[in-house]
Amino acid sequence: MNVKERIFHAVLFEAIALTIIISAASAVAGIKSTSMIAVGIGMSLFTVIWNYVYNVLFDKLVPGRRTERTFAVRVGHALGFEGGLIFFTIPVIAWALGVTLWTALVIEAGFLVFFFFYTAAFNWGYDKWAPYQRLVSRWNAVVKSPAH
């Protein structure tokens, strides 16, 4: 993936995830939606940066065609991605929501379970989605073609 594609990938990943988790987390944790929106957006911005960095590193460590990666590789990818986030997110959630570290850990555990499955499914679908692949191919052809 080139830089533009990585940015598109990360933003799409977060936009879909935020749509799903803000209302679910608010309902389950009993926290106001406005507080969850603020935490969600802040964590999302951090996660977009982490997503970009992590995926660049992952692609260097696991070379080859992304479309041919096995489910086991996808599971490993998801575990590494989520493991990298947990160190930073628990203290931030506790501080931002005014809850204990234990409560933040419980909230984070819910996020981790969701994102574990979501990350694997999103990346598999993203890599396999044929219309998207054709769009990227066309975009790259236009960007690389000499000006007339």
Secondary structure, DSSP 8 states (H G I E B T S, - for coil): --HHHHHHHHHHHHHHHHHHHHHHHHHHHT--HHHHHHHHHHHHHHHHHHHHHHHHHHHHHS-S-GGG--HHHHHHHHHHHHHHHHHHHHHHHHHHHT--HHHHHHHHHHHHHHHHHHHHHHHHHHHH-HHHHHHHHHHHHHHHS---
